Amino acid sequence: MQHVIQSRSAEQTESSERTTSSAACRHAAGRDYSAMAIGEFNDGELARLVTSPERALSDPTATVVKQGRSALVVRVDLPIGGAETPTAYKRCGSRSWLRRIVRGLRPSAAVRNFRLGHRLLKLDIETPLPLIAVSPRWHNPLRPSYLATEWIDGSLPLDAFAKSASASPAHRRVARRETARQLGRLIGTLHNRGYVHRDLKSANLLVRERDGRVEVFLIDLDGASRAYLGLKITRLKNLARLQQATARMACVSLTLRCRFVQFYLAELGGTQDWKTVWRQVGRISKIPPPPVLSPERGDG
């Protein structure tokens, strides 16, 4: 059955606060689904995704990246502006019928994360650029939603990057030091801007080395949100989650952990003592912190 697609553009909308190359956000609606996307999509490309968003998951170029009880993520090439573009394409489901019903009463996970991703980028918080969010219309609230973001080519999860082989031990040390610095700046900026992420595990932090620089990206924004109450304790819980995630990574030395905390606090601002924060994170994570030492000691 043929579906009628309605499209429109806006110079700036709530769903796209970051300026793209076309400075516009496009909307489309079909019989069962609606979509919001960056301005580079043309009408035909939007129509195909709104008509059958599930089709991208079985595309010949699709490779499964992550599969869980409620979500499936694939790497797949999507046509955007006439060019095949590598993307991370996610089907967002719910783990229970109750959650599905509640989901039908508010914006879908895809729409929420599309808007949030653009908002974070505007605040200089590195996360993959959201490309399109496809959501079921009001009469199909139990269907999943779909989100495509840019594919960060050459990146690895934090734990895999830390363990990855390098040209030399010296290069490996430099890369790990820079990763600690960039990770501290990323989480510090996130918290400084009033946002938090409750699931700072290795899989949700992508790292890549490009042109002699290390870049760190925050992904899976289901766990990210604006914090209004209890901001200080929530920040510490975020850091404790990261501490738990990296506790068994032998390649992450004490020096690197100290370096991370100092760069984190430098971005956060204020007058907090890094040693105090170090101990507080250890108590919350229930992992006793090693004896405090100066970040300048050791080679990291």
C-alpha positions in Angstrom: 0.0 0.0 0.0 1.3 3.4 -0.9 1.7 5.9 1.9 1.4 9.7 1.7 4.5 11.5 3.0 4.2 15.1 4.3 7.4 17.1 4.6 8.4 20.5 6.0 11.5 22.4 7.0 12.2 25.0 9.7 15.1 27.3 10.2 15.4 26.2 13.8 13.3 23.8 15.9 13.3 22.4 19.4 14.5 19.1 18.0 17.6 20.5 16.3 19.4 23.2 18.2 22.7 22.6 16.6 23.3 24.1 13.2 23.9 21.5 10.5 25.3 22.3 7.1 21.7 23.1 5.8 20.7 24.8 9.0 17.3 23.1 8.9 15.3 20.2 10.4 13.0 18.2 8.3 9.8 16.5 9.4 7.8 13.8 7.6 4.7 11.8 8.4 3.3 8.6 7.0 0.4 6.3 7.9 2.1 4.5 10.7 5.3 6.5 11.5 6.5 10.1 11.6 10.1 11.4 11.5 12.4 14.3 12.2 15.7 14.5 10.5 18.6 16.8 9.7 18.1 19.0 6.6 20.4 17.0 4.3 17.7 14.3 3.8 15.6 14.6 0.7 11.9 13.7 0.4 12.5 10.3 -1.2 15.0 9.3 1.5 12.6 10.4 4.3 9.7 8.6 2.6 11.6 5.2 2.5 12.5 5.4 6.2 9.0 6.6 7.3 7.3 3.9 5.2 9.4 1.0 6.5 12.0 1.9 9.2 12.6 -1.8 10.0 14.0 -2.4 6.5 17.3 -0.8 7.3 18.0 -3.5 9.9 18.0 -6.2 7.2 19.9 -4.1 4.6 22.8 -6.0 2.9 25.2 -3.4 4.4 23.9 -3.9 7.9 26.2 -5.4 10.6 25.0 -6.0 14.1 26.9 -4.0 16.7 24.8 -4.6 19.8 21.7 -6.7 20.6 19.9 -6.7 23.9 16.4 -7.4 25.3 15.0 -4.1 24.2 17.4 -2.7 21.6 19.2 -3.6 18.5 22.0 -1.5 17.0 23.5 -2.1 13.5 26.0 -0.3 11.4 24.3 0.4 8.1 24.7 2.8 5.1 21.8 5.1 4.7 21.2 7.4 1.7 21.4 11.0 3.0 21.4 13.8 0.4 22.1 11.3 -2.4 25.2 9.8 -0.7 25.5 6.5 1.1 26.4 7.4 4.7 27.6 5.0 7.4 25.3 5.3 10.4 24.6 3.6 13.8 20.9 2.6 13.4 19.1 1.7 16.6 15.7 0.1 17.1 14.5 1.3 20.5 12.0 -1.0 22.2 10.8 -1.5 25.8 11.3 -4.4 28.2 7.7 -4.7 29.4 4.2 -4.0 28.2 3.8 -1.4 31.0 6.8 0.6 29.7 5.4 0.4 26.2 2.1 1.9 27.3 3.8 4.6 29.2 6.1 5.3 26.2 3.0 5.9 24.1 2.1 8.9 26.4 5.4 10.8 25.9 7.9 11.4 23.1 9.6 8.2 21.9 13.2 7.3 23.0 14.4 8.1 19.5 12.9 11.6 19.5 14.1 12.3 23.0 17.7 11.2 22.1 17.6 13.1 18.8 16.8 16.3 20.6 19.1 15.6 23.5 22.0 14.8 21.2 21.7 18.0 19.3 21.4 19.9 22.6 24.6 18.3 23.9 26.5 19.1 20.8 25.5 22.7 21.0 27.0 22.7 24.5 30.3 21.3 23.2 29.7 17.8 24.6 31.0 15.3 22.1 28.4 12.7 21.0 27.6 11.3 17.6 25.4 13.6 15.5 21.8 12.5 15.5 20.6 12.1 11.9 17.0 10.9 12.0 14.4 9.8 14.6 11.4 7.7 13.4 8.5 7.2 15.8 5.2 5.4 15.7 2.2 7.6 15.4 -0.3 8.0 18.1 -2.5 5.1 17.1 0.5 2.6 17.2 2.1 3.4 20.6 3.4 -0.2 21.1 5.7 -0.2 18.1 9.4 0.5 18.5 11.1 3.8 17.4 14.3 4.1 15.4 17.3 6.4 15.7 20.2 6.9 13.3 23.3 8.7 14.4 26.6 9.3 12.6 29.0 6.4 12.6 32.3 7.3 14.5 34.7 5.5 12.1 37.8 4.1 13.7 36.5 4.3 17.3 36.6 1.6 20.0 34.9 1.3 23.4 37.0 2.7 26.2 38.2 -0.7 27.5 39.1 -2.0 24.0 41.0 1.2 23.2 42.9 1.0 26.5 44.0 -2.6 25.7 44.6 -2.1 22.0 48.1 -2.7 20.6 50.1 0.3 19.5 53.2 1.1 17.5 55.3 1.2 20.7 55.0 1.2 24.5 55.9 4.9 24.5 53.1 5.7 22.0 50.7 3.6 24.1 51.5 5.6 27.2 51.0 8.9 25.5 47.7 7.8 24.0 46.4 6.6 27.4 47.4 9.9 29.1 45.6 11.8 26.4 42.5 9.6 26.8 42.4 10.3 30.5 42.6 14.0 29.8 39.9 14.0 27.1 37.6 11.8 29.2 38.0 14.1 32.2 37.2 17.1 30.0 34.2 15.3 28.4 32.5 14.3 31.7 33.5 17.5 33.4 31.9 19.5 30.6 28.8 17.3 30.8 28.4 17.9 34.5 29.3 21.6 34.2 26.5 22.1 31.8 24.0 20.5 34.2 23.7 17.1 32.5 24.5 13.6 33.8 24.7 10.1 32.5 23.8 7.3 34.8 25.5 4.5 32.8 29.1 5.6 32.2 30.4 2.1 31.3 33.1 1.4 28.8 30.7 0.5 26.0 29.1 3.9 26.2 32.4 5.8 25.8 33.9 5.6 22.3 37.6 6.6 21.8 39.5 7.1 18.6 42.9 8.3 17.6 43.0 10.5 14.5 45.6 12.8 13.1 47.6 12.5 16.3 44.7 13.4 18.5 42.6 11.3 20.9 38.8 12.0 20.8 36.2 10.6 23.2 32.5 10.4 22.5 29.5 9.8 24.8 26.9 7.4 23.4 23.7 5.7 24.4 21.9 8.8 25.6 19.1 6.7 27.2 21.1 7.2 30.4 21.7 10.9 29.9 19.4 13.7 31.2 19.3 17.1 32.7 19.8 17.1 36.5 17.9 19.4 38.7 17.9 17.9 42.2 20.8 16.3 44.1 23.2 17.3 41.4 26.4 16.8 43.5 25.5 13.3 44.6 24.4 12.4 41.1 27.7 13.5 39.7 29.6 11.4 42.2 27.4 8.4 41.3 28.3 9.0 37.6 32.0 8.9 38.5 31.5 5.8 40.7 29.8 4.0 37.8 32.9 4.8 35.6 35.2 3.6 38.5 33.3 0.3 38.6 33.5 -0.1 34.9 37.3 0.4 34.8 38.2 -1.2 38.1 39.4 -4.5 36.5 41.3 -2.8 33.6 44.9 -3.5 34.6 46.1 -1.1 31.8 44.4 1.8 33.6 47.0 2.9 36.2 46.5 4.8 39.4 48.3 7.7 37.7 45.8 7.8 34.9 42.9 7.8 37.3 44.3 10.7 39.2 44.9 12.5 36.0 41.3 12.0 34.9 40.0 13.4 38.2 42.1 16.5 37.9 41.1 17.3 34.4 37.5 16.5 35.3 37.5 19.0 38.1 39.3 21.6 36.0 36.3 21.5 33.5 33.7 21.4 36.3 35.1 24.5 38.0 34.8 25.4 41.6 37.3 24.8 44.4 36.8 21.1 45.1 39.8 19.2 46.3 40.6 16.3 43.9 41.7 14.1 46.8 38.4 14.5 48.5 36.5 13.7 45.4 38.7 10.7 44.8 37.8 9.3 48.3 34.0 10.1 47.9 33.9 8.2 44.6 35.6 5.2 46.2 33.0 5.1 48.9 30.1 5.3 46.6 31.5 2.7 44.1 32.3 0.4 47.1 35.7 0.0 45.6 38.3 1.3 48.0 40.5 3.8 46.2 44.2 3.1 46.1 46.5 5.4 48.2 46.4 8.9 46.8 49.4 10.0 44.8 50.4 12.9 42.6 49.4 12.6 38.9 52.9 13.6 38.0 54.3 10.4 39.4 54.7 7.3 37.2 54.4 7.1 33.5 50.7 6.2 33.3 
